[in-house]
Amino acid sequence: MEEKQLSEKEKMLAGKAYQAGDNELAKDRLKAREIVFEFNNLPPKQIKQRKQLIKKLFGKTETMFYVEPPFRCDYGYNIEVGDHFYSNFNLTILDCAKVTIGSHAFIGPNVAIYTAGHPLHQHLRDQEHEWAQPITIGNSVWLGGNVVINPGVTIGSNVVIGSGSVVTKDIPDNVFAAGNPCKVIRAITDADKDFYYKNFKLGE
């Protein structure tokens, strides 16, 4: 029995090499761009309308989320965010593969999340081959401004990524990590909580 030939979209979602110029994918990107354009150009007071557009664009949202415009993505339907999600200005998500973000996420300005990649060898790259790997971000994660997350990365829960970091490898739970390439600097412990209660008079 002859094996069914996958569409370029099916290849993309399966993590196989694909042609991004495919008509079906181009139509999907255009649909996302139309929604994103409307979202980015609404008056600031139209918060409910912007929220409805994000719910229409993303693959999954919860009750509490807020995305500051401007925002950019490729498809939208591969993005899933948990409850109490907040992203600051200029978030870019190239969601050619699944991007899953947990609850209580703080995303700083100018953060870039890239699932898409291209061959290192110019012969394949010139033929416009592309591939994508999913990105997973856990609960209670803060990504500082100008952080870049590369394809295939998993970031654990209760993590802070320092501003300007380029995350190329997985980051475990309960750590502060920073740098280019991003590396674990130290664990996050209850001493960090005590520091804020003491120095910023929390709870008074």
C-alpha positions in Angstrom: 0.0 0.0 0.0 1.4 3.4 -1.0 2.2 5.7 1.9 0.2 8.9 1.9 2.3 11.9 1.0 2.4 14.6 3.7 1.4 18.1 3.0 4.0 20.8 3.8 1.9 21.8 6.8 1.8 18.3 8.1 5.6 18.1 7.7 6.0 21.3 9.6 3.8 20.2 12.5 5.6 16.8 12.5 9.0 18.3 12.9 10.1 17.3 9.4 11.8 19.5 6.8 9.2 21.5 4.8 8.8 24.3 2.3 7.5 27.5 4.0 6.5 29.0 0.7 3.8 26.4 0.3 0.4 27.9 -0.6 -1.5 26.4 2.4 1.1 27.7 4.9 1.2 31.1 3.1 -2.6 31.4 3.5 -2.3 30.5 7.2 0.3 33.1 7.7 -1.7 35.7 5.9 -4.8 34.9 8.1 -2.6 35.4 11.2 -1.2 38.7 9.9 -4.7 40.1 9.3 -5.6 39.3 12.9 -2.3 40.7 14.2 -2.7 43.8 12.2 -6.1 44.5 13.6 -4.9 43.7 17.1 -1.9 46.1 16.9 -3.9 49.0 15.5 -6.9 49.0 17.9 -7.2 52.1 20.1 -5.7 51.6 23.6 -9.1 51.6 25.3 -10.4 48.6 23.3 -9.0 46.0 25.7 -11.8 43.5 25.4 -11.6 43.6 21.6 -7.9 42.9 21.7 -8.4 40.0 24.1 -11.0 38.5 21.7 -8.6 38.7 18.8 -5.9 36.9 20.8 -8.3 34.2 21.7 -9.2 33.8 18.0 -5.5 33.8 17.1 -3.9 31.5 19.7 -4.4 27.8 19.9 -5.2 28.0 23.6 -5.7 30.7 26.3 -7.1 30.7 29.8 -9.2 33.3 31.5 -6.5 35.8 32.6 -4.1 37.0 30.0 -2.8 40.3 28.6 -0.7 40.9 25.5 0.7 44.4 25.0 0.7 45.5 21.4 2.6 45.4 19.1 2.8 41.6 18.9 4.0 39.4 16.0 3.7 35.7 15.2 3.7 33.4 12.2 0.5 31.3 12.6 -0.9 31.8 16.1 -2.6 28.4 16.3 0.6 26.8 17.6 0.7 29.1 20.7 -0.7 28.0 24.0 -0.6 30.1 27.1 -1.6 29.4 30.7 -3.6 31.6 33.2 -2.2 35.0 34.3 0.0 35.3 31.2 1.5 38.8 30.5 3.7 39.9 27.7 5.2 43.3 27.3 5.8 45.3 24.0 7.2 43.7 20.9 6.9 40.0 21.7 7.7 37.9 18.6 6.8 34.2 18.4 7.7 32.3 15.3 5.3 29.4 16.0 6.1 27.0 13.2 6.1 24.4 15.9 4.2 24.3 19.2 5.0 27.0 21.8 3.6 26.1 25.2 3.8 28.7 28.0 2.6 27.9 31.5 0.7 30.0 34.1 2.0 33.2 35.7 4.4 34.0 32.9 6.0 37.4 32.7 7.4 38.2 29.3 9.6 41.3 29.1 9.8 43.7 26.1 11.4 42.7 22.8 11.4 39.0 23.6 11.8 36.7 20.7 10.7 33.0 20.7 11.9 31.1 17.6 10.8 27.5 16.8 11.9 27.8 13.2 15.4 27.0 11.9 17.2 26.6 8.6 20.0 24.2 7.4 23.6 25.2 8.1 24.6 24.1 4.6 23.9 26.7 2.0 22.9 24.2 -0.7 19.8 23.1 1.4 19.2 26.6 2.7 19.2 28.0 -0.9 16.5 25.4 -1.7 14.4 27.1 1.0 14.2 24.1 3.3 13.0 24.9 6.8 12.4 22.9 10.0 10.8 23.7 13.4 11.1 22.3 16.9 8.7 23.0 19.8 9.5 25.3 22.8 8.1 24.7 26.2 8.1 27.3 29.1 6.9 26.2 32.5 4.9 28.0 35.2 6.0 31.2 37.0 8.7 32.1 34.5 10.0 35.6 34.0 11.8 36.3 30.7 13.7 39.6 30.9 13.8 42.1 28.1 15.4 41.2 24.8 15.6 37.5 25.6 15.9 35.1 22.6 14.8 31.5 22.9 16.0 29.2 20.1 14.2 26.1 18.7 13.7 23.0 20.8 14.3 24.6 24.2 12.5 23.7 27.4 12.6 26.1 30.3 11.4 24.7 33.6 9.1 26.3 36.2 10.0 29.1 38.7 12.8 30.4 36.4 14.1 33.8 35.7 16.0 34.5 32.5 18.2 37.6 32.6 17.8 40.4 30.1 19.6 40.0 26.8 20.1 36.2 27.2 20.1 33.8 24.2 18.7 30.5 25.4 20.1 27.6 23.3 19.8 24.7 25.7 17.2 23.5 28.3 17.0 25.3 31.7 15.9 23.4 34.8 13.4 24.4 37.4 14.0 27.0 40.2 17.0 28.8 38.8 18.2 32.2 37.6 20.0 31.9 34.3 21.5 34.5 32.0 24.1 35.1 29.3 24.9 34.3 25.6 24.7 31.4 25.5 22.4 31.3 28.6 23.7 29.4 31.5 22.4 28.7 35.1 23.8 31.3 37.4 22.4 30.0 40.7 19.4 28.5 42.4 16.3 30.5 43.4 15.5 29.9 47.1 13.4 31.2 50.0 16.3 33.5 50.8 15.3 35.5 47.7 11.7 35.8 49.0 13.0 36.9 52.4 15.2 39.6 50.7 12.2 41.2 49.1 10.1 41.1 52.3 12.9 42.8 54.2 14.1 45.4 51.7 10.9 46.3 50.0 8.6 46.1 53.0 6.2 43.7 51.4 3.0 43.0 53.3 3.1 46.3 55.3 
